[in-house]
Amino acid sequence: MLDLFFLDLGNKVISFMHFFGGLATLTGQTVYQAFKPPYKYDHIIEQSKKAGYDSLPIVSVVALFIGFIFALQFGYFMQRIGSEMYIASLVALAIVRELGPVITALIVAGRVGAANTAELGSMQVTEQIDALETLATNPVKYLVVPRFVALGIMLPLLTLYADLVGIIGSYLICVLKLGITSSMYINMTFSALIHKDLFTGLFKAWIFGMVIALVSCYEGFNVEGGAAGVGRATTRSVVFSFLLILAADCFITALFYFIFP
Amino acid sequence: MIKIQGLSKKFNQNLVLDGISLNIPAGQTCVIIGRSGCGKSVLLKHIIGLLRPDSGRVLIEGKEVAKLKELELVALRHKISMVFQGGALFDSMDVEENVGFSLFEHTRLSRKEILERVEESLFLVGLGGIGNLMPSELSGGMKKRVALARAICIRPEIILYDEPTTGVDPITGDSINELIRSLHDKLKVTSLVVTHDMKSAYHIADKVAMMYKGKIILEGTPQEIQASQDPVVHQFINGLSKGPITEIVDDAH
C-alpha cells in the first residue's frame, strides 16, 4: 500500500518535472526562433485577430459585469461608513492592478489557449506537424512563434480595454444608482491611479500572454492517443494555464511590493 | 544512395528497431514489407530525421542524418519528400497551398510560377483543376494523391512513402501504384515504400525487404521473395492466418 503511494507520488513528481523541463525547452526554442529571420508578419496578424479582436465581445461583457459587481460590493460597505466617494478609487485600483489582467488572462486561456491546444493537437495526431518538418519548416517557428508574439501583444491591449470597460461599468452604477456625481467619479479615479499601477497591470498581462501561448502550444505538441488525447491535452492546457497565471500573478505582485515598492 | 547501418530504437522498453542494415541504391524503388506495428514507419522517420536512433546510423549521400546541423538538415529535406499514411494535408489550407507549401515558404519564385508548378504536379497525379478545394472536400484516395503531388512539387531526389495504398479501394490503390512506378520512371527518384500490400510491393519494387521483430529478415527481388522458403516470409506474403508469426502471438496470449 505504502509502496503504491510512493510509486504514484514518484510518477507525479517525474511528470511534473517533465512538464516544466519541456516547457522551458519550448520557451528557449520559441525566443530563439522569434528573433531569427524571416519574420512571419502575416501569421502574427492572423493570430492577433483570433486572440485579440475575436475576444473583444466576451472580454467586454465580463469586464462590464466585474465593474457593476465591484461598485455594488464596495458601495454596500462604503455607504455604511459614509465614504462612497472612495468607491471610484478602490474600483480603479482593483481593476487596473489586479482584476483587469487576471480576468482577461483567464478568459483568453479558456478561449484562445484551449483552441490553440486543440488545433495543434489535431495537427499532431494527423501527422501534420511531422509533415511540416519534412517540408523543411520548423514547427516552432511556424506554429508557436506567431501565437507567442500575438498573445504577448494582444493580452496587454485587451487588458487595457478590459480596465476601461470595467471602470465604465462601475461608473454607471455609482453615477446612476449610488448618487456620486460624474465629475467626482472621474476625479477620484484618476487621482488614485499612478503610472506604476497601469504598468504593473500591463506587465502582468504581457507575462500571462506568453504563459498561455507556451502552455497551450506545449500541450498541443505533446498530444498522444487520438481524439481522446486531444481532449485531455485541452483540459490540461486550460488547468495549467490557470495555475501558472495565478502563480505568476502572485510572484509579480510580491516582486513589485517588496523589491520595487 | 541511402545506407542504413545497425539502426536500433527503443520506445520505453519496447525494442522497435533492432540493428537494421539496408542499402538502397540511387534511382531504385525499395519496398519494405512487414506486419502493422513492426516499425516500418519508425524506420522512415529515422531516414528523414524526424527521429534519432539509439544506436546505428542513416547515411544519405555519405552524410549521417542524425548528426546534421539545422541548416544541413533543412538542405537535406529539400531533396527528400515523404508521403504520410493519412496524407497529412494541412487542414487550414486549400490543395494549391498544400502542394505549393515548400515553394511558397522556401523559394523566391513568383506566385504565378509556383501555381504553374502546383498545377503540373497535380496533373502528374491525375488531379488537375482541384487547386481550390479544401482537404475536407477530398476523398481518401484524392488526399493520398494530393500528398503525392505535394511530395513531388519540390522535384525531390528521394521519396519516402508510408503505406500509400492503405485505406483506399483496390482500383485507387492500383492507380497509386501506377503513379509511383511512373514517377520513378519519369523523375528518376529513389523511392522507399513501406507497405503490407503485397500486390503493391510486387508491382513497384526493384527490391523488397521484409521486416520482422525489428530486423530485416530477408531482402531480394520480388521474384526472390516470392520463391522464399522462409516460413515467416511465406506466411506473410501469402496472407496465411496460421504459421510462425501468429503462433508466437498465440503463445504469448
Chai-1 contact restraints between the chains, C-beta under 6 A:
chainA,res_idxA,chainB,res_idxB,connection_type,confidence,min_distance_angstrom,max_distance_angstrom,comment,restraint_id
A,T126,B,G86,contact,1.0,0.0,6.0,A-B,restraint_1
A,E127,B,F84,contact,1.0,0.0,6.0,A-B,restraint_2
A,E127,B,A88,contact,1.0,0.0,6.0,A-B,restraint_3
A,Q128,B,A88,contact,1.0,0.0,6.0,A-B,restraint_4
A,Q128,B,F90,contact,1.0,0.0,6.0,A-B,restraint_5
A,D130,B,L50,contact,1.0,0.0,6.0,A-B,restraint_6
A,A131,B,F84,contact,1.0,0.0,6.0,A-B,restraint_7
A,A131,B,A88,contact,1.0,0.0,6.0,A-B,restraint_8
A,E133,B,L50,contact,1.0,0.0,6.0,A-B,restraint_9
A,T134,B,I48,contact,1.0,0.0,6.0,A-B,restraint_10
A,T134,B,M82,contact,1.0,0.0,6.0,A-B,restraint_11
A,L135,B,F101,contact,1.0,0.0,6.0,A-B,restraint_12
A,L135,B,S102,contact,1.0,0.0,6.0,A-B,restraint_13
A,A136,B,V74,contact,1.0,0.0,6.0,A-B,restraint_14
A,A136,B,R77,contact,1.0,0.0,6.0,A-B,restraint_15
A,A136,B,H78,contact,1.0,0.0,6.0,A-B,restraint_16
A,T137,B,E105,contact,1.0,0.0,6.0,A-B,restraint_17
